[in-house]
C-alpha cells in the first residue's frame, strides 16, 4: 500500500513538473510590435513572410504587425510622445532626419558589432551610409530600390545600336553614348508625331551625380545649395539640349504624356520609349510588353568627377528607444534585414534587399539581372532634411521653366541656388 501511494505521489509530482515546465515555456514567449506604413498587397505579403520565417526560427518571440494608414511620420511622433510607440519601426529614408536621435531610436552599430553573422560588410557602403547620422546607424537597410535606365533591346537592334550594358562592361556607357542612342531611337511619322522617343528624363539630381555634382553640400543637414556649380550647369545644359536641340528626350510628366500618350512605365512597355528610367520595383510593369530589356545605371558625364549613378529609394528598420525588450527587437531586426531575411526578400515580387543577391522575381525578359549588386554601389541620396518637400518644390518649379525653354540652364541653376540658399539661411536644417 505504501509503495502504491509513493508511486502515485511520484506520478503526481511528475505531472506537476511537466505542467510547471509548460507554463514556463508559455511564459517565455515574448511579444514585440512592428509597425510599418500600409502599402501594396505585395508589401503586406513580404512583411508577413519575413515575420513568419522569424517566428519559426525564434519560437520564443511573437511579432505583432501593425499597419499604419496616412501620415506615418506624424503618427510615429504622436506615439513617441505618448510613450506607446511600437518596438520596431519601418522607416522611409525620407523620414530619417525627423527621428535620427538617440532619444528616439537605438544606434544599431553596437548590436551589429556583436553579431558577426549579420555580415554588414556585404552591404554596399552607400547603403549603410544612408541611414547613418553622426556615425550612428539609426536603421538597418531592408530595401534599396535603386533607380536605373531600362532599354528596349528590340528598338536598339532595329537602330543598329550597341547595347548599353555591353558599353557599360567596357566602361564606355557615357553621356555621349546615351545621346547618340536617344537620337537614333527617336522616330516620327510623316506628320511629325512621335512614334518612339529616344529617352525619358527622370531624376535630374541623379544626372547631376553622374557628372560629379549634387544639389546640396549635405543631403541630411544642408547648409548650402550648390545647384549653380559648373558641373551642375553642364548637366542641365546637356539635358536641355537633348530636349530642345535633339528633340530626342522628354521629361517625365505632361511633356512625355503629350509625346507618346503614356507615362515612363507604360510608354516603355508599349515600345514607345527607347530608354526609360524608374526605380527597380517598377520593372514588372515596364516588362509587360514582353520584349527583352536591359538595365544600366545613369551614364557617366564628362567632368573629371564623373561616375555611374543611381538614386536610392530606401526603407530601413529601426528600434524605438522605448522598447522594453531590446534583445527580441534586435533579433527580429537582424533576422529580417540580415542574410536570411534578404534571401527571402530577393524572391518576393518587387523587393530589393541591400545585399548582393540574385533577384529571382525579375522577369525572364531582363537580360542582365546580374547587374543588381553593382547598381547598389552607385547609390546616391536625395535631399532628406526636415524641409525637404519645400526645397524640392523650389527645385521642381525652377527646372520646369528650364524644360519649358523659358530660361537658359545657367540662369535656371543660379535662380534655384539663390532661392534655396535664402531659404536655408532662414531655416536651419
C-alpha positions in Angstrom: 0.0 0.0 0.0 2.8 2.4 0.9 4.6 1.6 -2.4 1.4 2.4 -4.2 1.0 5.8 -2.5 4.6 6.6 -3.3 4.2 5.7 -6.9 1.1 7.8 -7.2 2.9 10.7 -5.5 5.8 10.4 -7.9 3.3 10.4 -10.8 1.5 13.5 -9.5 4.8 15.3 -8.9 5.9 14.4 -12.4 2.7 15.8 -13.9 3.0 19.0 -11.8 6.6 19.3 -13.0 5.5 18.9 -16.6 2.7 21.5 -16.1 5.1 23.9 -14.5 7.6 23.4 -17.3 4.9 24.1 -19.9 3.8 27.2 -18.1 7.4 28.3 -18.0 7.7 27.8 -21.7 4.5 29.6 -22.4 5.5 32.4 -20.2 8.8 32.7 -22.1 7.0 33.7 -25.3 7.6 37.4 -25.6 5.6 39.8 -27.9 7.1 42.7 -29.8 5.3 45.2 -32.1 6.4 46.0 -35.6 4.8 49.0 -37.4 5.0 50.0 -41.0 3.2 52.2 -43.5 0.4 50.3 -45.2 1.4 49.8 -48.8 0.6 47.4 -51.6 -0.5 43.8 -51.2 2.9 42.7 -52.2 4.4 44.7 -49.3 2.0 43.2 -46.9 2.8 39.7 -48.1 6.5 40.4 -47.8 6.3 41.6 -44.2 4.1 38.6 -43.4 6.5 36.2 -44.9 9.5 37.7 -43.1 7.7 37.7 -39.8 6.5 34.1 -40.2 10.1 33.0 -41.0 11.4 34.8 -38.0 8.8 33.3 -35.6 9.6 29.8 -36.9 13.3 30.3 -36.2 12.5 32.1 -32.9 9.5 30.4 -31.3 10.0 32.3 -28.1 9.2 35.6 -29.8 5.8 36.6 -31.3 5.7 39.7 -33.6 2.6 41.7 -33.8 2.4 43.5 -37.1 0.8 47.0 -37.1 -0.1 48.6 -40.4 -0.4 52.4 -40.2 -2.5 54.4 -42.7 -2.0 58.0 -43.6 0.9 60.2 -42.4 3.3 57.5 -40.9 5.8 60.1 -39.7 3.2 62.2 -37.8 1.7 59.1 -36.2 5.1 58.0 -35.0 5.7 61.4 -33.4 2.4 61.1 -31.6 3.1 57.6 -30.4 6.6 58.5 -29.2 5.1 61.5 -27.3 2.6 59.2 -25.7 5.2 56.5 -24.8 3.3 53.9 -26.9 5.4 53.6 -30.0 5.9 50.0 -31.2 9.3 48.3 -30.6 10.3 48.1 -34.2 9.7 50.7 -36.9 9.9 50.6 -40.7 11.4 53.9 -41.6 11.3 55.6 -45.0 14.7 57.2 -45.8 12.8 60.5 -46.3 11.8 60.5 -42.6 15.2 59.7 -41.2 16.1 63.2 -40.1 12.9 63.5 -38.1 13.9 60.6 -35.9 17.7 60.3 -36.1 18.3 61.0 -32.4 19.3 58.6 -29.6 16.4 59.9 -27.6 14.1 58.2 -30.1 16.0 55.4 -31.8 18.8 53.0 -30.9 22.1 53.2 -32.7 22.4 49.8 -34.2 26.1 49.8 -34.8 26.9 48.3 -31.3 24.5 45.5 -32.0 25.9 44.8 -35.4 29.4 44.6 -34.0 28.3 42.0 -31.5 26.5 40.0 -34.3 29.2 38.8 -36.8 26.7 36.6 -38.6 24.9 39.8 -39.7 27.7 40.3 -42.3 27.4 44.0 -42.5 30.4 44.1 -44.8 28.3 42.5 -47.5 26.2 45.7 -47.7 27.5 48.4 -50.1 28.9 51.4 -48.3 26.3 53.9 -49.8 23.5 51.8 -48.4 24.8 51.8 -44.9 25.8 55.5 -45.1 22.3 56.5 -46.0 20.9 55.6 -42.5 24.0 56.8 -40.7 23.9 60.2 -38.9 26.9 61.5 -36.9 28.4 58.0 -37.0 25.3 56.3 -35.6 23.2 53.8 -37.6 19.6 54.6 -36.9 18.0 51.9 -39.1 19.2 48.7 -40.8 18.5 48.9 -44.5 15.9 46.4 -45.7 15.0 47.8 -49.2 17.2 49.8 -51.6 15.1 50.2 -54.8 17.8 51.8 -56.8 16.9 53.7 -60.0 18.2 52.6 -63.4 17.7 53.2 -67.1 16.0 50.4 -68.8 16.5 49.9 -72.6 14.4 48.2 -75.2 16.6 45.7 -76.9 14.4 45.3 -80.0 14.5 49.1 -80.6 18.3 49.2 -80.1 18.7 46.3 -82.6 16.4 48.0 -85.2 18.5 51.2 -84.9 21.8 49.2 -85.2 23.0 50.5 -81.8 25.4 48.8 -79.3 23.6 47.6 -76.2 24.1 49.9 -73.2 25.1 47.0 -71.0 27.8 46.0 -73.4 29.1 49.6 -73.3 28.9 49.6 -69.6 31.0 46.5 -69.3 33.7 48.3 -71.3 33.3 51.4 -69.1 32.0 53.2 -72.2 28.5 54.0 -71.0 28.8 57.8 -71.2 26.6 60.8 -71.8 27.6 60.8 -75.5 26.7 57.2 -75.9 23.3 57.9 -74.3 22.8 60.9 -76.5 23.7 59.0 -79.7 21.3 56.2 -78.8 18.4 58.6 -78.0 18.9 60.5 -81.3 18.8 57.3 -83.4 16.0 55.7 -81.4 13.7 58.7 -81.9 11.1 58.2 -84.7 8.3 60.3 -86.1 5.5 59.6 -88.6 5.2 61.7 -91.8 3.0 64.2 -89.9 5.7 64.8 -87.3 4.0 62.9 -84.5 6.4 61.0 -82.2 6.2 57.2 -82.7 9.2 56.5 -80.4 11.0 59.0 -78.2 14.6 58.1 -77.5 14.7 58.7 -73.8 12.7 59.8 -70.8 14.2 62.4 -68.5 13.9 61.2 -64.9 15.7 62.5 -61.7 17.9 65.4 -62.7 19.6 65.1 -59.4 20.9 61.6 -60.4 22.1 63.1 -63.7 24.0 65.7 -61.6 25.5 62.9 -59.5 26.7 61.2 -62.7 28.7 64.3 -63.5 30.2 64.5 -60.0 27.6 67.1 -58.9 25.0 67.4 -56.2 22.1 69.7 -55.2 23.4 70.5 -51.7 26.5 70.3 -49.6 24.9 67.7 -47.4 21.6 65.9 -48.2 20.8 65.3 -44.5 21.7 68.7 -42.9 22.2 71.1 -45.9 23.7 74.5 -45.2 24.2 75.5 -48.8 22.8 74.7 -52.2 25.5 74.0 -54.9 23.0 73.9 -57.7 24.9 76.6 -59.6 28.2 74.7 -59.5 29.7 74.4 -63.0 29.3 70.7 -63.2 25.6 71.1 -62.5 25.2 73.8 -65.1 26.9 71.4 -67.5 24.5 68.7 -66.6 21.4 70.9 -67.1 22.8 72.2 -70.4 23.2 68.6 -71.7 19.7 67.6 -70.7 18.2 70.8 -72.1 20.0 70.2 -75.4 18.6 66.7 -75.7 15.1 68.1 -75.3 15.3 71.2 -77.5 18.2 70.6 -79.9 18.0 66.9 -80.5 14.2 66.5 -79.9 15.2 63.1 -78.5 14.1 63.3 -74.8 11.1 64.3 -72.9 10.9 64.9 -69.1 8.5 62.6 -67.2 5.1 64.1 -66.6 2.9 66.0 -69.0 5.6 66.5 -71.7 6.2 62.8 -72.0 2.5 62.1 -71.9 1.9 64.5 -74.8 4.6 62.9 -76.8 3.8 59.2 -76.5 0.4 59.2 -74.8 1.7 57.4 -71.7 3.9 57.7 -68.7 7.5 56.5 -68.5 6.4 53.0 -67.4 3.6 52.3 -69.7 5.2 54.1 -72.6 8.3 51.9 -72.2 6.1 48.7 -72.1 4.3 49.8 -75.2 7.6 50.2 -77.1 7.3 54.0 -77.4 10.4 54.9 -75.3 13.9 53.6 -76.0 15.5 54.4 -72.7 13.3 55.0 -69.6 14.3 55.4 -66.0 12.5 54.2 -62.9 13.2 52.5 -59.6 13.8 48.8 -59.7 10.4 47.8 -58.2 8.8 49.1 -61.4 10.4 46.5 -63.7 7.4 44.1 -63.8 5.3 46.9 -65.2 8.0 48.0 -67.6 8.4 44.4 -68.8 4.7 44.0 -69.6 5.4 44.5 -73.3 7.1 41.1 -73.4 10.2 42.2 -75.3 13.8 41.8 -73.9 15.1 44.7 -71.9 18.4 45.5 -70.2 19.3 47.6 -67.1 22.1 50.1 -66.7 23.0 52.9 -64.2 22.8 56.5 -65.3 25.7 57.1 -67.7 29.0 58.8 -66.8 29.3 62.5 -67.5 32.3 64.3 -69.0 33.7 66.0 -65.8 36.8 64.7 -64.0 34.4 63.6 -61.2 32.2 61.6 -63.5 30.7 58.4 -62.1 27.9 55.9 -62.7 24.9 56.8 -60.6 21.6 55.6 -59.2 19.1 57.0 -56.8 18.2 55.2 -53.6 14.5 54.8 -52.7 15.2 53.1 -49.4 13.5 51.7 -46.4 15.2 50.7 -43.1 14.1 49.0 -39.9 14.7 50.9 -36.6 14.3 50.0 -32.9 12.5 52.5 -30.7 14.3 53.7 -27.6 11.1 53.0 -25.7 11.2 49.3 -26.3 11.1 47.1 -23.2 12.6 44.1 -25.0 15.7 45.2 -26.9 17.0 41.7 -27.2 13.9 40.4 -29.0 13.7 43.6 -31.1 17.3 43.3 -32.3 16.8 39.6 -33.0 13.9 40.4 -35.2 15.6 43.4 -37.0 18.8 41.4 -37.6 16.8 38.5 -39.0 14.7 40.3 -41.5 17.5 42.7 -42.6 20.3 40.1 -42.3 21.4 37.4 -44.7 18.4 35.1 -44.1 15.8 37.9 -44.4 17.5 39.3 -47.5 17.5 35.9 -49.1 13.7 35.6 -48.5 13.1 39.2 -49.8 15.1 38.5 -53.0 12.4 36.0 -54.0 9.4 38.3 -53.4 7.9 40.5 -56.1 9.3 44.0 -56.2 11.6 43.6 -53.2 15.1 44.9 -53.4 17.3 43.7 -50.4 20.5 45.6 -49.6 22.8 42.6 -50.2 24.3 41.3 -53.5 21.8 38.6 -54.2 20.0 37.4 -57.3 16.5 38.8 -57.6 14.6 35.8 -58.7 11.4 37.7 -59.2 12.8 39.7 -62.1 11.0 38.8 -65.4 12.9 36.4 -67.7 13.0 39.1 -70.3 15.5 41.1 -68.3 18.8 40.0 -70.0 21.3 41.2 -67.3 19.8 40.6 -63.8 23.4 40.2 -62.6 23.9 44.0 -62.6 21.8 44.4 -59.5 24.7 44.4 -56.9 26.5 47.0 -59.0 23.5 49.3 -59.0 23.7 49.3 -55.2 27.3 50.5 -55.2 26.4 53.6 -57.3 23.6 54.8 -54.9 23.2 58.5 -54.2 21.0 60.0 -51.5 18.3 62.7 -52.3 17.6 65.6 -50.0 16.1 64.2 -46.8 16.3 67.1 -44.4 13.4 68.4 -42.4 12.2 70.9 -45.0 12.9 68.7 -48.0 9.5 69.0 -49.5 9.6 72.8 -49.6 13.0 72.8 -51.1 12.1 70.1 -53.6 9.2 72.2 -54.8 11.6 75.1 -55.4 13.8 72.9 -57.5 10.9 71.5 -59.5 9.5 74.9 -60.3 12.9 76.2 -61.4 13.6 73.1 -63.6 10.1 73.2 -65.1 10.9 76.7 -66.5 14.1 75.2 -68.0 12.4 72.2 -69.5 9.8 74.5 -71.0 12.6 76.5 -72.5 11.6 79.8 -70.9 15.0 80.2 -69.2 18.6 79.1 -70.1 20.4 76.4 -68.0 22.8 78.8 -66.2 20.0 81.2 -65.2 17.8 78.4 -64.0 20.6 76.9 -61.9 21.6 80.3 -60.5 18.0 81.2 -59.5 17.3 77.8 -58.0 20.5 78.1 -55.9 19.6 81.7 -54.8 16.1 80.6 -53.6 17.4 77.6 -51.8 20.2 79.5 -50.1 17.8 82.2 -49.0 15.6 79.6 -47.5 18.4 77.8 -45.8 19.6 81.0 -44.2 16.2 81.4 -42.6 15.5 77.7 -41.8 18.3 75.7 -40.3 18.0 72.0 -41.1 
